[in-house]
Amino acid sequence: MPDLSLKKLSRRITAYMMLTKPSIMLLVLVTGGTALIVEGSFLNQPSHLLIFLVGLYLTGGCANALNQLFERDIDARMTRTMKRRPLPKGQLEASEAFWFSITIGVVGLLILGLVFNLLTAFLSLGTILFYSLFYTLWLKPNSMQNIVIGGVAGAMAPIGAWAAATGTVGAEALVMFLVVFLWTPPHFWALAYCYRDDYRRTKLPMLPVMKDLSSTLNYISVYSVALIIASLGYFWTGGGSLYLILAIILGSYFLAKVFVARRKRDEKSIWAIFTASIIYLFGLFLAMIIDKFAMILF
């Protein structure tokens, strides 16, 4: 007979893990880890790289958990979240989520501050407060530009990583920040359009709810073109020719999906933008890593 206590423990661990939004944190770890690889100081210190990623996950997970805590009533009314997140599903109490968030946040900040430097810890603390308080409680429910401004939080990982390795912020990290910052609006607006009924129901002023499809696609197009231009900036701050070629290929692929959506104007093609945006961003940061090792080896 299976041990029911172990199953219960496993479900609770999974619930706590889901509070950190693992899929989003994967993006954060990839962008932060890429910055460390490009900077290069920790290539001979893999333990430091791993420790930074742990601290990054804990602080980012803290911000995400607080976001879910504050939005638990909204999540309970949205089809996208009501059956996926632990608080609306009743798997955890609000008090449990709060203390979990605070605990992992404090541990993460201590790791970043004590192992690396205070700049890294302060940048991470600022990101936690910006995302969980300013974005979640004020910006998101009050401004159509919520995801644009809020994108600052999701783009901070390369800045924090560079600060951990050097105590400063390099040009390459700033380009990575800009790439993620400009990527966030078209990525999320495509998702929000497909779940626009959820946002209407919860009265959140997301762009696809406040504007018609033509305007939404115009905004997506403008940010997508700006994103591709920004991605080429990495070549001018130290990237090699291999990166430039890969960035142009990936950018062409992503823009093609955007232009198809402008022509077809249907939900399927807008979902394709969302999917392509994920492939594009992971591909672009992988291109930075490949380019870095190519320059080391050749």
Backbone bond lengths (Angstrom), bond angles and torsions (degrees), N, CA, C in turn:
res aa  C-N    CA-C-N  psi(-1)  N-CA   C-N-CA  omega(-1)  CA-C   N-CA-C  phi
1 M - - - 1.475 - - 1.538 108.66 -
2 P 1.339 118.24 132.86 1.459 120.25 -178.69 1.520 111.81 -64.99
3 D 1.302 115.84 148.44 1.456 122.14 179.31 1.526 108.91 -78.49
4 L 1.352 116.35 106.41 1.458 120.82 -175.88 1.526 111.46 -65.20
5 S 1.340 117.05 -31.88 1.460 119.68 -179.52 1.529 110.99 -65.31
6 L 1.339 115.82 -37.80 1.464 119.17 177.99 1.524 110.81 -67.62
7 K 1.338 116.70 -38.13 1.461 119.91 177.59 1.520 110.65 -64.05
8 K 1.324 115.80 -41.48 1.462 120.03 179.20 1.523 110.47 -64.24
9 L 1.336 116.44 -42.62 1.459 120.41 178.27 1.522 110.64 -62.13
10 S 1.326 115.72 -42.57 1.461 120.30 179.49 1.527 111.27 -61.70
11 R 1.335 116.81 -41.27 1.468 120.32 179.45 1.521 111.00 -65.03
12 R 1.336 117.42 -38.45 1.456 119.85 -179.78 1.526 111.33 -69.82
13 I 1.326 116.54 -39.74 1.465 119.50 176.84 1.522 110.25 -61.99
14 T 1.335 115.59 -42.87 1.465 119.98 177.93 1.518 111.14 -62.01
15 A 1.342 116.47 -41.09 1.466 120.83 179.13 1.525 110.85 -61.75
16 Y 1.331 117.00 -45.16 1.460 120.28 178.24 1.533 110.70 -63.50
17 M 1.327 116.32 -39.76 1.458 119.63 179.00 1.528 110.95 -63.64
18 M 1.331 116.83 -39.09 1.463 120.41 -179.91 1.528 112.01 -66.55
19 L 1.327 116.94 -24.23 1.463 119.48 175.77 1.526 111.30 -61.82
20 T 1.325 117.54 -29.01 1.460 120.85 -177.34 1.527 112.69 -81.93
21 K 1.334 118.02 -4.58 1.467 123.31 -176.91 1.535 110.70 56.89
22 P 1.328 117.03 71.45 1.475 120.98 -174.27 1.528 114.01 -56.86
23 S 1.334 117.84 -35.82 1.469 118.75 -178.31 1.520 110.87 -66.63
24 I 1.326 117.23 -39.08 1.460 120.22 176.67 1.522 110.39 -69.65
25 M 1.335 116.44 -39.70 1.453 119.97 -179.27 1.525 112.01 -66.35
26 L 1.324 118.07 -26.34 1.462 120.31 174.84 1.528 109.79 -61.36
27 L 1.334 115.87 -43.75 1.461 120.37 176.49 1.529 110.45 -60.65
28 V 1.322 116.64 -44.43 1.469 120.94 -179.38 1.529 110.53 -61.88
29 L 1.336 117.00 -44.27 1.464 120.60 179.80 1.525 111.63 -64.57
30 V 1.324 116.87 -39.69 1.471 120.49 -179.50 1.526 110.32 -65.43
31 T 1.336 117.49 -45.30 1.468 119.35 -178.04 1.532 110.79 -70.14
32 G 1.331 116.99 -40.23 1.461 119.42 177.10 1.518 111.93 -67.21
33 G 1.334 116.63 -43.81 1.464 120.75 179.39 1.518 111.95 -63.73
34 T 1.326 116.57 -37.74 1.466 120.19 177.99 1.524 110.88 -61.86
35 A 1.338 116.30 -42.42 1.467 119.94 178.54 1.526 110.91 -59.74
36 L 1.329 117.21 -40.79 1.467 120.10 178.81 1.527 111.46 -65.69
37 I 1.322 116.60 -39.33 1.470 119.90 179.90 1.522 110.29 -67.95
38 V 1.319 116.49 -43.33 1.472 120.29 179.61 1.526 110.66 -64.19
39 E 1.332 117.51 -42.30 1.464 120.89 179.28 1.524 110.50 -65.06
40 G 1.333 117.39 -42.36 1.452 121.51 168.27 1.518 118.18 94.93
41 S 1.329 118.79 -14.52 1.464 119.86 -174.94 1.521 113.40 -62.67
42 F 1.329 116.53 -32.80 1.463 120.13 -175.17 1.527 113.52 -95.52
43 L 1.337 117.30 5.41 1.465 118.69 -179.75 1.522 111.30 -62.91
44 N 1.322 116.57 -30.12 1.463 120.51 176.79 1.518 111.97 -97.01
45 Q 1.327 116.34 4.91 1.461 122.25 177.49 1.531 109.55 -131.12
46 P 1.321 117.03 67.48 1.465 119.53 -175.85 1.524 113.29 -59.24
47 S 1.325 117.13 -26.49 1.459 119.34 178.61 1.530 110.30 -65.29
48 H 1.326 117.32 -38.89 1.458 120.92 178.20 1.531 110.91 -66.22
49 L 1.316 115.29 -39.65 1.466 119.15 177.48 1.519 110.20 -60.99
50 L 1.333 116.30 -45.00 1.457 120.77 -179.24 1.530 111.16 -65.51
51 I 1.328 116.81 -42.54 1.461 120.46 -179.64 1.529 110.44 -62.90
52 F 1.339 116.24 -40.72 1.465 118.25 178.28 1.523 110.80 -62.07
53 L 1.326 116.97 -43.55 1.461 120.02 -178.84 1.532 111.35 -63.48
54 V 1.327 117.06 -35.33 1.469 120.18 175.77 1.527 109.91 -63.91
55 G 1.344 116.45 -48.10 1.462 119.96 178.23 1.516 112.09 -61.12
56 L 1.324 115.88 -39.65 1.469 120.80 178.45 1.523 110.75 -63.61
57 Y 1.331 116.29 -42.48 1.468 119.11 -179.73 1.528 110.51 -65.36
58 L 1.310 117.31 -41.87 1.456 120.41 -177.32 1.528 111.37 -65.64
59 T 1.334 117.93 -42.94 1.457 119.96 -179.27 1.528 111.19 -72.68
60 G 1.328 116.32 -41.35 1.467 118.88 176.55 1.516 111.37 -65.72
61 G 1.335 116.04 -40.14 1.459 120.33 177.48 1.510 111.98 -63.67
62 C 1.333 117.07 -34.30 1.463 121.42 176.01 1.524 110.37 -61.13
63 A 1.327 116.93 -48.15 1.470 120.93 179.66 1.522 111.01 -60.64
64 N 1.329 117.06 -42.71 1.457 120.92 -179.84 1.527 112.00 -67.19
65 A 1.332 116.53 -38.85 1.468 120.30 179.61 1.528 110.85 -66.95
66 L 1.338 117.21 -40.78 1.463 120.05 176.83 1.527 110.65 -65.02
67 N 1.325 116.21 -38.03 1.462 120.56 176.11 1.525 110.92 -58.65
68 Q 1.329 117.48 -45.33 1.471 120.72 178.52 1.522 111.53 -67.37
69 L 1.324 116.75 -35.76 1.465 119.71 177.94 1.523 110.57 -62.34
70 F 1.324 116.98 -47.70 1.458 120.89 -177.41 1.534 112.49 -71.76
71 E 1.330 117.04 -25.18 1.464 120.68 -177.36 1.528 112.56 -105.23
72 R 1.322 117.72 18.26 1.465 119.08 -173.85 1.526 112.32 -62.10
73 D 1.328 118.93 -34.45 1.463 120.46 178.74 1.525 110.87 -71.20
74 I 1.327 116.67 -38.29 1.470 120.56 176.60 1.519 109.85 -66.22
75 D 1.332 117.08 -44.90 1.472 120.41 179.70 1.524 111.84 -60.01
76 A 1.317 116.74 -31.89 1.461 120.45 -179.43 1.526 112.21 -70.62
77 R 1.356 117.50 -14.96 1.463 120.76 -179.14 1.524 112.62 -106.29
78 M 1.316 117.55 -0.34 1.460 121.14 -177.71 1.526 110.21 -107.61
79 T 1.323 115.59 129.29 1.468 119.35 -178.78 1.524 111.58 -62.19
80 R 1.329 117.14 -28.77 1.471 120.91 -178.56 1.517 111.94 -69.01
81 T 1.331 118.02 -25.98 1.458 120.42 -171.64 1.531 115.12 -120.95
82 M 1.330 117.82 -21.52 1.460 119.52 -171.35 1.528 114.19 -61.17
83 K 1.333 116.48 -29.58 1.456 119.36 -178.28 1.528 112.99 -107.29
84 R 1.347 115.66 8.08 1.465 119.01 -176.93 1.519 113.08 -117.29
85 R 1.312 117.69 -24.22 1.462 120.29 -173.88 1.523 110.82 -103.52
86 P 1.325 117.36 141.85 1.473 121.57 -169.39 1.523 115.21 -66.25
87 L 1.336 119.41 -30.78 1.463 119.75 -178.76 1.527 112.65 -71.97
88 P 1.334 120.42 -50.33 1.468 118.29 176.06 1.526 113.26 -65.03
89 K 1.323 117.36 -24.80 1.466 120.34 177.74 1.530 112.08 -79.82
90 G 1.323 117.45 -7.90 1.456 120.82 179.30 1.503 114.64 77.16
91 Q 1.328 116.90 17.28 1.462 120.10 -179.25 1.524 112.53 -78.87
92 L 1.335 116.46 -23.08 1.456 121.89 178.84 1.517 109.45 -137.83
93 E 1.329 115.99 151.83 1.456 121.11 173.26 1.531 109.49 -85.84
94 A 1.323 115.87 157.57 1.461 120.14 179.60 1.528 111.52 -59.36
95 S 1.322 116.77 -39.45 1.470 120.17 -179.84 1.523 110.96 -64.65
96 E 1.321 116.99 -37.13 1.462 120.40 178.12 1.525 110.54 -65.41
97 A 1.325 115.86 -42.25 1.461 120.00 178.58 1.523 111.02 -63.90
98 F 1.325 116.66 -39.69 1.467 120.69 -179.55 1.523 111.00 -62.55
99 W 1.327 117.29 -52.46 1.461 120.06 -177.11 1.524 112.25 -67.39
100 F 1.323 117.04 -33.15 1.461 120.21 174.76 1.526 109.86 -62.93
101 S 1.333 116.49 -45.83 1.465 121.17 -179.21 1.524 110.97 -59.99
102 I 1.322 115.65 -49.31 1.464 120.08 -178.06 1.526 110.95 -62.88
103 T 1.324 116.31 -41.30 1.475 120.09 -177.92 1.521 111.66 -63.43
104 I 1.323 117.35 -50.77 1.469 118.45 -177.33 1.527 110.52 -69.43
105 G 1.330 117.28 -30.31 1.456 119.77 177.60 1.519 111.65 -66.41
106 V 1.320 116.58 -46.09 1.470 120.81 179.59 1.525 110.49 -63.82
107 V 1.332 116.75 -44.92 1.475 120.22 179.46 1.528 110.14 -61.38
108 G 1.328 116.67 -44.07 1.457 120.46 179.74 1.515 112.57 -62.59
109 L 1.325 117.13 -43.01 1.466 120.93 179.35 1.531 111.05 -65.81
110 L 1.331 117.25 -38.55 1.461 120.26 177.17 1.522 111.22 -63.68
111 I 1.323 116.49 -41.21 1.469 119.91 177.97 1.526 110.03 -61.22
112 L 1.322 116.78 -49.55 1.466 120.41 -176.57 1.529 111.91 -66.67
113 G 1.333 116.30 -37.42 1.452 119.62 -178.56 1.506 113.92 -76.04
114 L 1.331 117.26 -40.22 1.466 120.99 -175.43 1.527 112.88 -83.98
115 V 1.316 116.81 -38.92 1.468 119.85 -178.45 1.522 110.90 -80.56
116 F 1.330 117.21 -34.97 1.463 120.55 -175.70 1.535 110.45 -110.78
117 N 1.311 118.24 -94.24 1.466 119.20 -179.56 1.524 110.04 -158.47
118 L 1.321 115.26 166.63 1.460 120.67 -176.69 1.528 111.91 -68.28
119 L 1.332 118.08 -31.06 1.463 120.18 178.46 1.524 110.45 -58.28
120 T 1.329 116.05 -45.20 1.468 120.18 179.51 1.520 111.00 -62.14
121 A 1.324 116.56 -43.37 1.465 120.67 179.72 1.523 111.31 -64.09
122 F 1.324 117.81 -42.80 1.465 120.77 -179.23 1.528 111.48 -67.80
123 L 1.335 116.86 -38.30 1.466 119.77 175.99 1.530 110.48 -61.65
124 S 1.320 116.52 -41.37 1.462 120.45 179.79 1.521 111.42 -69.04
125 L 1.325 116.67 -40.66 1.469 119.57 177.08 1.521 110.45 -62.54
126 G 1.326 116.64 -42.83 1.460 119.90 177.31 1.512 112.12 -60.59
127 T 1.336 116.69 -38.89 1.468 120.80 178.63 1.522 110.86 -64.94
128 I 1.332 116.92 -42.88 1.470 120.73 178.53 1.520 110.56 -59.66
129 L 1.330 116.84 -48.99 1.464 120.90 -177.44 1.523 111.33 -67.18
130 F 1.327 116.55 -40.48 1.465 120.72 -179.48 1.525 110.86 -62.01
131 Y 1.334 116.27 -48.12 1.464 119.99 -175.10 1.524 112.50 -74.88
132 S 1.322 116.63 -46.61 1.466 119.24 -172.78 1.522 112.94 -78.21
133 L 1.323 117.70 -30.43 1.462 120.37 -177.53 1.529 111.82 -104.08
134 F 1.339 117.49 -64.15 1.467 120.64 -174.90 1.532 111.60 -63.02
135 Y 1.350 116.68 -52.31 1.458 119.68 -177.72 1.525 111.87 -68.87
136 T 1.320 116.75 -52.69 1.462 120.61 -173.21 1.528 112.83 -67.14
137 L 1.325 117.10 -46.92 1.460 120.71 -171.76 1.521 114.05 -87.74
138 W 1.330 118.07 -26.99 1.463 118.69 -176.88 1.515 113.59 -118.66
139 L 1.340 117.08 -53.75 1.456 119.74 -171.95 1.525 112.95 -67.25
140 K 1.318 117.56 -49.51 1.457 121.15 -174.88 1.524 113.34 -59.99
141 P 1.337 119.62 -43.88 1.463 118.47 -179.26 1.528 114.62 -82.31
142 N 1.346 118.04 -2.81 1.467 118.90 -172.66 1.524 115.73 -124.17
143 S 1.316 118.58 -13.71 1.463 119.71 -174.87 1.521 112.15 -133.41
144 M 1.334 115.36 136.12 1.457 120.54 176.05 1.528 110.64 -66.83
145 Q 1.326 116.58 -22.45 1.468 121.33 179.72 1.528 111.63 -89.57
146 N 1.334 116.69 19.30 1.464 120.73 -174.78 1.524 112.76 -55.40
147 I 1.309 116.59 -47.66 1.462 119.02 -173.96 1.524 111.39 -72.81
148 V 1.339 117.03 -25.74 1.465 120.24 178.13 1.524 109.87 -67.84
149 I 1.334 115.79 -54.64 1.464 120.26 -178.85 1.530 110.26 -69.22
150 G 1.322 115.57 -41.38 1.460 119.53 179.88 1.507 113.57 -63.33
151 G 1.340 116.72 -20.53 1.462 120.54 179.45 1.517 113.69 -62.81
152 V 1.337 116.50 -16.54 1.470 120.09 176.96 1.531 110.53 -56.31
153 A 1.341 116.16 -42.84 1.468 120.26 -177.12 1.523 111.37 -62.11
154 G 1.324 117.18 -46.00 1.454 120.28 -178.20 1.510 114.24 -69.39
155 A 1.345 116.14 -17.43 1.463 120.17 -176.58 1.520 113.33 -95.93
156 M 1.331 117.69 0.06 1.461 121.01 -171.43 1.526 114.95 -79.67
157 A 1.325 118.74 -14.07 1.467 120.25 -174.75 1.527 113.72 -56.53
158 P 1.349 120.13 -45.64 1.473 118.41 178.80 1.527 113.00 -63.33
159 I 1.345 116.93 -34.57 1.461 120.68 178.13 1.528 109.81 -63.69
160 G 1.344 115.52 -48.21 1.463 120.03 179.70 1.516 112.23 -63.29
161 A 1.327 116.99 -38.68 1.465 120.70 -179.92 1.517 110.72 -64.74
162 W 1.322 116.08 -44.69 1.470 119.61 -179.38 1.520 110.56 -64.22
163 A 1.336 115.32 -39.83 1.465 119.68 177.91 1.519 111.23 -63.39
164 A 1.340 117.12 -38.22 1.462 120.77 179.25 1.519 111.13 -63.30
165 A 1.317 116.64 -37.45 1.465 120.40 -176.14 1.517 112.93 -82.28
166 T 1.348 117.60 -30.86 1.464 119.76 -170.37 1.523 114.41 -125.69
167 G 1.316 117.47 -16.77 1.465 120.10 -173.73 1.504 112.96 79.32
168 T 1.341 117.45 3.11 1.461 122.86 178.78 1.526 108.73 -135.87
169 V 1.328 116.33 -174.54 1.464 121.39 177.26 1.527 108.37 -124.12
170 G 1.341 116.74 120.62 1.457 121.55 -177.58 1.511 113.62 -91.28
171 A 1.327 115.97 165.16 1.464 121.51 -179.01 1.525 111.39 -61.48
172 E 1.336 116.53 -38.78 1.467 119.05 179.95 1.522 111.11 -61.35
173 A 1.341 116.65 -40.81 1.461 120.71 178.82 1.521 111.12 -64.43
174 L 1.322 116.89 -37.16 1.464 120.58 178.83 1.531 110.91 -65.78
175 V 1.333 116.21 -38.15 1.473 119.31 177.01 1.527 110.04 -65.35
176 M 1.333 116.68 -43.22 1.471 120.10 177.96 1.525 110.64 -60.76
177 F 1.326 116.05 -43.24 1.464 120.48 176.29 1.523 110.24 -57.14
178 L 1.323 117.06 -48.36 1.467 121.19 -178.09 1.525 111.34 -62.49
179 V 1.318 116.54 -39.15 1.468 120.50 178.71 1.528 110.59 -60.55
180 V 1.328 117.28 -50.64 1.466 119.92 -178.97 1.530 110.61 -65.68
181 F 1.333 116.56 -38.97 1.465 121.34 179.54 1.529 111.14 -60.19
182 L 1.334 117.23 -45.81 1.468 120.98 -179.06 1.521 111.99 -76.23
183 W 1.311 117.24 -25.44 1.469 121.90 178.74 1.521 111.46 -71.61
184 T 1.314 117.72 -34.73 1.463 121.70 -172.50 1.528 113.90 -58.77
185 P 1.354 120.96 -47.76 1.470 119.28 -177.99 1.525 114.62 -59.92
186 P 1.347 120.74 -52.92 1.467 117.30 179.64 1.524 113.37 -62.85
187 H 1.329 116.54 -35.05 1.463 120.69 177.39 1.527 110.60 -61.23
188 F 1.321 116.53 -50.25 1.462 119.81 -174.94 1.516 112.45 -78.59
189 W 1.337 118.62 -33.89 1.464 119.77 178.14 1.519 111.16 -63.93
190 A 1.331 117.17 -35.13 1.466 119.50 176.47 1.529 110.03 -63.87
191 L 1.327 116.27 -43.49 1.467 120.25 177.35 1.527 110.77 -64.13
192 A 1.331 116.06 -44.83 1.467 120.13 -177.36 1.518 111.77 -64.63
193 Y 1.326 117.27 -33.59 1.467 118.83 177.26 1.527 110.65 -63.21
194 C 1.319 116.00 -42.96 1.466 119.73 -178.44 1.528 111.72 -70.09
195 Y 1.338 117.66 -21.26 1.466 121.73 176.36 1.533 111.00 -115.02
196 R 1.319 116.10 30.63 1.466 120.55 -175.22 1.522 112.83 -60.53
197 D 1.334 117.70 -31.32 1.470 119.50 178.36 1.528 111.08 -64.84
198 D 1.327 116.84 -35.74 1.467 120.82 175.56 1.522 110.71 -59.78
199 Y 1.323 115.55 -45.65 1.461 119.51 -176.74 1.526 111.75 -71.86
200 R 1.317 117.34 -32.01 1.467 119.28 173.76 1.523 109.87 -64.64
201 R 1.324 115.93 -41.81 1.459 120.90 -177.59 1.532 111.19 -63.73
202 T 1.309 116.12 -36.93 1.464 119.88 -177.51 1.527 112.77 -93.73
203 K 1.351 116.09 -1.13 1.471 121.91 176.96 1.529 113.07 62.24
204 L 1.320 116.37 30.75 1.458 120.27 174.09 1.532 108.65 -87.27
205 P 1.329 118.02 130.01 1.478 120.96 -172.47 1.521 113.67 -81.06
206 M 1.320 116.92 59.58 1.456 120.03 177.44 1.522 109.79 -73.00
207 L 1.312 116.68 149.40 1.458 122.06 -176.44 1.528 113.46 -51.37
208 P 1.351 119.93 -48.77 1.467 119.17 -178.36 1.535 114.36 -65.18
209 V 1.341 116.61 -15.37 1.466 120.39 175.24 1.521 110.61 -87.39
210 M 1.320 116.76 -37.99 1.461 121.88 -176.03 1.521 112.61 -83.20
211 K 1.325 117.72 -23.52 1.460 122.49 -178.10 1.525 110.01 -122.22
212 D 1.340 115.79 159.97 1.468 119.36 178.40 1.528 109.88 -78.88
213 L 1.331 115.95 177.40 1.460 120.62 -175.24 1.522 111.66 -62.86
214 S 1.331 117.11 -40.23 1.470 119.78 -179.34 1.517 111.41 -60.77
215 S 1.326 116.20 -45.25 1.465 120.08 179.21 1.526 111.03 -65.02
216 T 1.330 116.45 -41.30 1.463 120.32 178.65 1.520 111.01 -59.78
217 L 1.315 116.57 -45.19 1.464 120.39 179.93 1.525 111.11 -67.14
218 N 1.334 117.02 -33.51 1.465 119.69 176.28 1.529 110.76 -63.94
219 Y 1.322 116.80 -45.62 1.464 121.02 177.62 1.527 110.31 -61.19
220 I 1.322 116.83 -45.65 1.471 120.67 179.45 1.532 110.12 -59.57
221 S 1.323 116.75 -41.90 1.465 121.05 -178.16 1.526 111.73 -65.03
222 V 1.329 116.33 -45.06 1.468 120.50 -178.63 1.526 110.46 -61.80
223 Y 1.322 116.87 -47.36 1.467 119.91 -179.61 1.524 111.57 -67.68
224 S 1.328 117.30 -33.45 1.467 120.30 179.76 1.519 111.03 -67.46
225 V 1.329 116.99 -42.74 1.472 120.01 177.57 1.527 110.28 -64.34
226 A 1.338 116.05 -43.20 1.474 119.61 177.64 1.522 110.75 -61.46
227 L 1.323 116.95 -37.96 1.474 122.00 178.65 1.523 110.61 -61.35
228 I 1.319 117.29 -46.51 1.459 120.47 -178.08 1.525 110.47 -64.18
229 I 1.326 116.41 -41.55 1.471 119.96 178.28 1.528 109.82 -62.43
230 A 1.339 116.53 -45.08 1.470 120.68 179.97 1.521 111.39 -61.80
231 S 1.323 116.64 -37.29 1.470 119.52 -178.35 1.520 111.60 -62.74
232 L 1.323 116.89 -29.38 1.466 120.24 179.17 1.526 111.13 -72.47
233 G 1.337 116.05 -18.39 1.455 119.81 178.81 1.515 112.72 -62.23
234 Y 1.329 117.38 -25.75 1.465 119.84 179.02 1.528 110.87 -63.09
235 F 1.319 117.26 -32.67 1.465 121.25 178.08 1.526 110.52 -62.09
236 W 1.332 116.47 -35.68 1.464 120.59 -176.90 1.524 112.08 -83.27
237 T 1.324 118.20 -9.08 1.470 120.00 179.33 1.527 112.25 -108.31
238 G 1.313 116.46 10.96 1.463 118.11 175.66 1.518 115.30 137.47
239 G 1.324 117.27 -8.49 1.459 120.20 178.65 1.521 111.56 -71.04
240 G 1.333 116.40 158.29 1.454 121.40 -179.48 1.515 113.11 -99.73
241 S 1.315 114.95 -178.59 1.464 120.91 -178.10 1.527 111.94 -64.11
242 L 1.341 116.66 -33.73 1.462 119.53 179.22 1.525 110.06 -61.74
243 Y 1.327 116.07 -43.83 1.470 119.03 177.17 1.525 110.30 -60.13
244 L 1.313 117.86 -45.38 1.457 121.36 -177.19 1.528 111.01 -58.30
245 I 1.317 116.12 -43.73 1.476 120.11 179.87 1.529 110.29 -63.59
246 L 1.338 116.54 -47.63 1.465 120.66 -179.17 1.525 111.36 -64.45
247 A 1.328 117.04 -38.92 1.467 120.73 179.72 1.524 110.84 -64.51
248 I 1.313 117.26 -39.42 1.465 120.63 178.99 1.533 110.42 -66.90
249 I 1.332 116.93 -41.56 1.474 120.51 178.58 1.523 110.39 -63.45
250 L 1.326 117.22 -48.04 1.464 121.42 -179.02 1.525 110.98 -65.37
251 G 1.325 116.77 -40.84 1.458 120.13 178.75 1.514 112.10 -64.20
252 S 1.315 116.64 -40.07 1.470 120.43 178.11 1.524 110.95 -63.84
253 Y 1.324 115.84 -40.30 1.471 121.06 177.57 1.527 110.85 -61.09
254 F 1.338 116.67 -46.36 1.460 119.63 -177.88 1.521 111.77 -67.78
255 L 1.330 117.00 -44.64 1.465 119.60 179.72 1.523 111.66 -63.84
256 A 1.326 116.77 -32.81 1.465 119.72 177.59 1.527 110.39 -61.03
257 K 1.341 117.07 -41.05 1.467 120.39 178.04 1.529 111.12 -64.29
258 V 1.323 116.54 -37.98 1.465 120.42 178.95 1.523 110.03 -65.79
259 F 1.319 117.72 -44.65 1.462 120.68 -178.56 1.521 111.89 -68.44
260 V 1.332 116.95 -33.58 1.476 119.64 175.18 1.525 109.68 -63.68
261 A 1.325 116.87 -42.13 1.463 120.53 178.97 1.525 111.05 -63.84
262 R 1.314 117.99 -37.95 1.461 120.91 177.66 1.525 110.93 -63.70
263 R 1.333 115.74 -33.34 1.461 119.37 -179.53 1.525 112.19 -79.85
264 K 1.338 116.68 -44.59 1.466 120.30 -175.44 1.528 112.96 -83.22
265 R 1.332 116.57 -36.38 1.457 122.03 176.27 1.534 112.82 56.62
266 D 1.322 116.21 42.43 1.458 119.73 177.52 1.526 109.77 -126.78
267 E 1.326 115.67 165.74 1.461 120.34 -174.48 1.520 111.87 -65.76
268 K 1.312 117.76 -34.83 1.461 120.93 -179.63 1.530 111.01 -61.14
269 S 1.314 117.39 -43.06 1.462 120.19 -178.40 1.528 111.25 -72.18
270 I 1.334 117.10 -28.81 1.466 119.72 177.20 1.521 110.10 -74.69
271 W 1.334 117.09 -36.16 1.473 119.32 171.71 1.528 110.11 -59.28
272 A 1.337 115.56 -35.60 1.464 119.74 -179.87 1.527 110.95 -64.61
273 I 1.345 117.34 -33.18 1.469 120.21 175.13 1.523 109.35 -62.70
274 F 1.333 116.20 -45.90 1.461 120.62 -179.45 1.529 110.85 -58.54
275 T 1.321 116.94 -48.60 1.466 121.31 -179.97 1.527 111.10 -63.69
276 A 1.338 115.62 -43.96 1.464 119.83 -178.94 1.522 111.56 -64.93
277 S 1.323 116.70 -33.08 1.467 119.27 -179.62 1.521 110.72 -63.76
278 I 1.323 117.57 -37.51 1.464 121.15 178.64 1.531 110.21 -67.14
279 I 1.324 115.73 -47.27 1.467 120.37 178.39 1.526 109.77 -59.73
280 Y 1.328 115.90 -42.80 1.471 120.62 -178.42 1.525 111.16 -61.14
281 L 1.327 117.58 -50.46 1.458 119.53 -173.61 1.530 111.87 -67.04
282 F 1.326 116.73 -45.66 1.465 118.82 177.99 1.530 110.39 -63.76
283 G 1.331 116.21 -38.83 1.464 120.13 178.43 1.512 111.95 -64.29
284 L 1.329 117.02 -39.50 1.456 120.84 -178.21 1.529 111.02 -66.43
285 F 1.323 117.03 -44.50 1.466 118.99 -179.99 1.534 111.15 -71.23
286 L 1.321 116.82 -31.80 1.468 119.05 172.75 1.520 110.29 -64.41
287 A 1.327 116.61 -36.95 1.470 120.72 177.38 1.523 110.86 -62.13
288 M 1.334 117.01 -37.22 1.468 120.30 176.97 1.526 110.76 -63.44
289 I 1.333 115.95 -41.54 1.464 120.05 179.85 1.527 110.76 -66.45
290 I 1.331 116.34 -46.86 1.472 120.65 179.15 1.522 110.24 -59.27
291 D 1.321 115.68 -43.95 1.457 120.86 -179.29 1.527 111.26 -62.91
292 K 1.331 116.32 -39.84 1.472 120.41 179.11 1.525 111.31 -61.59
293 F 1.328 116.63 -47.55 1.461 119.53 -178.93 1.515 111.83 -70.61
294 A 1.335 116.56 -31.23 1.468 119.50 176.34 1.516 110.52 -63.71
295 M 1.337 116.88 -40.00 1.463 119.79 179.44 1.535 111.06 -69.64
296 I 1.345 116.81 -33.42 1.463 119.88 177.91 1.520 110.74 -68.53
297 L 1.342 115.83 -42.49 1.464 120.36 -174.45 1.519 112.98 -79.79
298 F 1.332 115.56 -32.08 1.478 117.41 -173.55 1.518 112.75 -119.26
